[in-house]
Amino acid sequence: EMLRSLVGSEMCIETAAHHHRRHTSTLRYARELIDGDAPEFNDEQWDYVRSLPPMQSRTLVPWLLENCGIRVSADLIKRWKERGRITPAIEEPGKHPYYRAVDVVRIKMGLA
């Protein structure tokens, strides 16, 4: 009975943590929109970002800042991966993973 209670509690904590991250991300995005810091994408821009090949974080991070005005760090992308929020498009043993730009943009904008 106690074990069942603990397992149920862990699931509640994970669900609560998920909702907290989602709401925090949405609120952060809303604040960026209000302050004028968040980019807005039109359909053509979304299509372009979707068409990009996967990139390693060291290439993707500066590309997103320069081309989309999106500030994200390699460490943040790594934490998203550890938490299961993003899945690498390509992951080979002994090499840094490759991520899709569209996945990073969606998470950063609170859309995923």
Stockholm file with secondary structure:
# STOCKHOLM 1.0

chainA/1-112         EMLRSLVGSEMCIETAAHHHRRHTSTLRYARELIDGDAPEFNDEQWDYVRSLPPMQSRTLVPWLLENCGIRVSADLIKRWKERGRITPAIEEPGKHPYYRAVDVVRIKMGLA
#=GR chainA/1-112 SS CHHHHHHHHHHHHHHHHHHHHHHHHHHHHHHHHHHTCSCCCCHHHHHHHHHSCCEEHHHHHHHHHHHHCCCCCHHHHHHHHHTTSCCCSBCCTTSCCEECHHHHHHHHTTCC
#=GC SS_cons         CHHHHHHHHHHHHHHHHHHHHHHHHHHHHHHHHHHTCSCCCCHHHHHHHHHSCCEEHHHHHHHHHHHHCCCCCHHHHHHHHHTTSCCCSBCCTTSCCEECHHHHHHHHTTCC
//
